[in-house]
């Protein structure tokens, strides 16, 4: 049985469109075009683009791609870019563009929609949704859970842990490990993981393996498990989720977020649109990501963000991807 929120919205995108058609009046600049560079998938984002265009009369041109590659393209284009907005899959990509001086400061009323830990300290980007790093494990194969993510590099976890080194979420986590513990500790951890881990390309494949009992545990984002539960029904999962001790870097919460490259009022309007309650509910329904706006319901069984003992880290600091990739390569995981 699917979660009540999903059952209540039999056709989420269509229902959202009907709810939203009168939410804001068309602007006078109906023929104005917004250019969005999106590191989020077309499948997820395009329904929202369609709704925004219907509501406002604004034409939105979207360039879809990998967040890191789009960030590199924006940096190369510099002030000559045609982009008005950068909608990134992770905070590190936004941090890189912020460091390059390409983002504009957002209005206070937008920033105040999101908790301070999930937005730029300088007000240049804001998180839209959150996702938690978790340990997925098979309780038939794991009798004692690790207290810290560092323990997964110890010999007792040999052949019992799964990771996806090519996945951006794993790479962002390793960047966080570097920021919190230093490069030397991160390199040591990666060496241990390289000795211990079964390697997969995607988070979903890790979940498959843990469900099947071919590996004891794996590091994934939370929503993969909840999406699978929605498919197979509550009570039909062989695996369970766990977090680490308070403040451990293994409890990282990363965000998909957006920043304005131009100071266009229409760019600001699009960000306001993404932080609207009904659009936040869309992300919960479609991909079971955490809403960052207060007061939005989350599925049963999903730990509220406020109860996750996250590490003390500025998400903007996750921009150092090249140094992270170098360490992962040196470990042999890539």
C-alpha positions in Angstrom: 0.0 0.0 0.0 1.4 3.4 -0.9 1.7 6.3 1.5 -1.6 8.2 2.1 -0.1 11.3 0.5 0.5 9.4 -2.7 -2.9 7.8 -2.7 -4.5 11.2 -2.2 -2.9 12.5 -5.4 -3.6 9.8 -8.0 -2.1 11.9 -10.8 0.2 14.3 -8.9 1.3 16.5 -11.8 -2.2 17.0 -13.2 -3.6 17.6 -9.7 -0.9 20.1 -9.0 -1.6 21.9 -12.2 -5.2 22.3 -11.4 -4.4 23.5 -7.9 -1.9 26.0 -9.2 -3.5 27.6 -12.2 -4.9 30.5 -10.3 -2.1 30.8 -7.8 -0.5 33.8 -9.4 -1.6 36.2 -12.1 0.3 36.5 -15.4 2.9 39.2 -15.3 3.0 42.1 -17.7 6.2 40.9 -19.4 4.4 37.8 -20.8 6.8 37.5 -23.7 9.9 37.6 -21.5 12.1 34.5 -21.5 13.9 32.9 -18.5 16.9 30.7 -19.1 17.4 28.0 -16.5 20.4 25.7 -16.3 19.1 22.6 -14.5 21.1 19.9 -12.9 17.9 18.2 -11.9 16.3 15.8 -14.4 13.9 16.9 -17.1 11.4 14.2 -15.9 11.1 15.9 -12.5 11.5 19.6 -13.5 9.6 19.9 -16.8 6.1 19.5 -15.3 6.9 22.4 -13.0 8.2 24.5 -15.9 4.9 23.8 -17.7 2.9 25.0 -14.7 5.0 28.1 -14.2 4.6 29.0 -17.9 0.8 28.5 -17.8 0.5 30.6 -14.7 2.7 33.5 -15.7 2.9 33.6 -19.5 6.7 33.6 -19.1 8.7 31.4 -21.5 11.3 29.2 -19.8 14.2 27.8 -21.8 15.9 25.0 -19.8 19.3 23.5 -20.4 19.4 20.1 -18.6 22.7 18.4 -17.7 25.0 17.3 -14.9 25.2 19.8 -12.1 29.0 19.9 -12.0 29.3 20.2 -15.8 26.7 23.0 -15.8 28.6 24.8 -13.0 31.8 24.5 -15.1 30.0 25.9 -18.1 28.6 28.8 -16.1 32.1 29.6 -14.8 33.5 29.5 -18.3 30.7 31.7 -19.7 31.1 34.2 -16.8 29.3 37.5 -17.2 28.5 36.6 -20.8 26.2 33.7 -19.8 22.6 33.8 -20.9 21.5 31.9 -17.8 19.2 33.6 -15.4 19.0 30.7 -12.9 21.1 27.7 -11.8 19.0 24.8 -10.4 21.6 22.4 -9.0 21.3 18.9 -7.8 23.7 19.6 -4.9 25.0 22.5 -2.8 28.6 21.9 -3.9 27.8 23.0 -7.5 26.1 26.2 -6.1 29.0 26.8 -3.9 31.4 26.7 -6.8 29.3 29.3 -8.7 29.0 31.5 -5.6 32.8 31.4 -5.2 33.1 32.4 -8.9 31.0 35.5 -8.1 28.3 34.7 -10.5 25.2 34.7 -8.2 23.2 37.6 -7.0 21.9 38.1 -3.5 18.3 36.9 -3.0 15.6 38.9 -1.2 15.1 38.3 2.5 11.5 37.1 2.0 12.9 34.2 -0.1 15.7 33.3 2.2 13.5 33.3 5.2 11.4 30.5 3.7 14.3 28.1 4.3 16.3 27.3 7.5 19.7 29.0 7.6 21.6 25.7 7.4 20.1 24.9 4.0 20.9 28.2 2.3 23.9 30.3 1.4 25.4 32.2 4.4 25.8 35.2 2.0 22.2 34.9 0.7 23.2 33.9 -2.8 21.4 30.6 -3.1 18.6 28.8 -1.4 17.9 25.1 -0.9 14.7 23.8 -2.5 14.6 20.2 -1.1 16.8 18.0 1.1 18.1 14.5 1.1 19.7 12.6 3.9 22.7 10.2 3.6 21.7 6.9 5.4 23.0 3.4 6.0 20.7 0.8 4.4 21.2 -2.6 5.9 19.8 -6.1 5.9 18.9 -7.0 9.5 19.5 -10.7 8.8 23.1 -9.9 8.0 23.9 -7.0 10.4 23.5 -7.6 14.1 25.4 -4.5 15.3 25.2 -1.2 13.6 28.3 1.1 13.3 28.3 4.1 15.5 30.1 6.2 12.9 30.6 6.1 9.1 34.3 5.8 9.8 33.8 2.3 11.2 32.8 1.1 7.7 36.5 1.3 6.7 37.5 -1.2 9.4 38.4 -4.8 8.6 35.2 -6.3 10.2 33.2 -4.7 7.3 35.2 -6.4 4.5 32.9 -7.4 1.7 29.9 -6.2 3.8 29.5 -2.6 2.6 28.4 -1.2 -0.7 29.2 2.2 -2.2 28.7 4.0 -5.6 31.9 6.0 -6.2 30.8 7.4 -9.5 27.6 8.8 -8.0 27.5 12.5 -7.3 25.9 12.0 -3.9 28.8 9.8 -2.7 31.3 12.3 -4.0 29.5 15.1 -2.1 29.6 13.0 1.0 33.4 12.4 0.6 33.8 16.2 0.2 32.0 16.6 3.5 34.3 14.0 5.1 37.3 16.0 3.8 35.8 19.3 5.2 35.0 17.8 8.6 38.0 15.5 9.1 40.7 16.7 6.8 42.2 15.3 3.6 44.5 12.8 5.3 41.6 11.2 7.3 39.5 11.1 4.2 42.2 9.4 2.2 42.6 6.8 4.9 38.9 6.2 5.0 38.7 5.8 1.3 41.6 3.3 1.3 39.7 1.2 3.9 36.5 1.5 1.9 38.3 0.4 -1.3 39.5 -2.7 0.6 36.0 -3.5 2.0 33.4 -2.4 -0.4 31.4 -4.0 -3.2 31.2 -1.4 -5.9 28.0 -0.3 -7.7 27.2 2.4 -10.2 24.0 3.6 -8.6 22.3 4.0 -5.3 19.3 1.9 -6.5 21.6 -1.0 -7.3 23.0 -0.9 -3.8 19.5 -1.1 -2.4 18.7 -4.0 -4.7 21.8 -5.9 -3.4 20.9 -5.2 0.3 17.3 -6.2 -0.3 18.5 -9.5 -1.9 21.0 -10.2 0.9 24.1 -10.2 -1.5 25.7 -7.4 0.6 25.0 -6.5 4.2 24.8 -2.8 4.0 25.3 0.3 1.8 25.5 4.0 1.8 22.7 5.7 -0.1 20.3 8.7 -0.1 17.1 8.2 2.0 14.6 8.6 -0.8 15.7 5.5 -2.7 14.4 3.3 0.1 11.1 5.2 0.5 10.5 5.2 -3.3 11.0 1.4 -3.2 8.6 1.1 -0.3 6.0 3.0 -2.2 6.4 0.5 -5.1 6.3 -2.7 -3.0 4.1 -1.6 -0.1 4.8 -0.9 3.6 6.0 -4.0 5.4 7.5 -5.6 2.3 11.0 -4.3 2.6 13.8 -6.7 3.6 16.1 -3.8 4.5 16.0 -1.0 7.1 17.6 2.4 7.4 19.9 3.7 10.1 21.8 6.9 10.8 25.0 7.4 12.8 25.8 9.0 16.1 25.0 12.6 16.7 27.0 15.0 14.6 28.7 12.3 12.5 29.5 13.3 8.9 27.6 10.1 7.8 24.4 12.0 8.6 25.0 14.7 6.0 21.9 16.5 4.6 22.6 17.8 1.2 20.2 20.0 -0.8 19.1 20.6 -4.3 19.0 24.3 -4.6 18.8 27.3 -6.8 20.6 30.6 -7.3 19.9 33.6 -9.5 22.6 34.4 -12.0 20.8 37.5 -13.2 19.1 40.1 -11.1 15.9 39.7 -13.1 12.6 40.0 -11.1 11.4 37.1 -13.1 14.2 34.9 -11.8 13.2 35.8 -8.3 9.6 34.9 -9.2 10.6 31.5 -10.3 12.5 30.8 -7.0 9.4 31.9 -5.1 7.4 29.5 -7.2 9.7 26.5 -6.2 9.3 27.4 -2.5 5.5 27.5 -2.7 3.7 25.0 -0.5 2.1 23.1 -3.3 5.4 22.8 -5.2 7.2 21.6 -2.1 4.5 19.0 -1.8 5.1 17.9 -5.4 8.7 17.1 -4.6 7.6 15.1 -1.6 5.1 13.2 -3.6 7.2 12.6 -6.7 10.6 11.7 -5.2 10.2 11.7 -1.4 12.7 14.4 -0.9 12.6 16.6 2.2 10.6 19.8 1.8 12.7 22.7 3.2 9.7 25.0 3.8 8.1 24.7 7.2 4.8 23.0 7.6 4.9 20.6 4.7 3.8 17.0 5.6 6.3 14.2 5.1 5.6 10.5 4.7 5.2 8.2 7.7 8.5 6.7 8.8 10.6 9.5 7.4 12.6 11.1 10.3 11.9 14.9 10.4 14.9 17.0 9.4 14.9 18.7 12.8 15.5 15.3 14.5 18.5 14.3 12.4 21.8 14.9 14.2 23.6 16.4 11.3 27.3 17.4 11.2 28.3 21.0 11.7 29.1 22.0 8.1 28.5 24.9 5.7 27.0 23.3 2.6 28.7 25.9 0.5 32.0 24.3 1.4 31.1 21.2 -0.6 32.4 22.9 -3.7 35.8 21.2 -3.7 34.9 18.4 -6.1 38.2 18.1 -8.0 40.2 17.5 -4.8 37.6 14.9 -3.8 37.8 13.1 -7.1 41.6 13.0 -6.9 41.4 11.2 -3.5 38.8 8.8 -4.7 41.0 7.9 -7.7 44.0 7.5 -5.6 42.1 5.0 -3.4 41.3 2.9 -6.5 37.5 3.3 -6.1 37.4 5.2 -9.5 
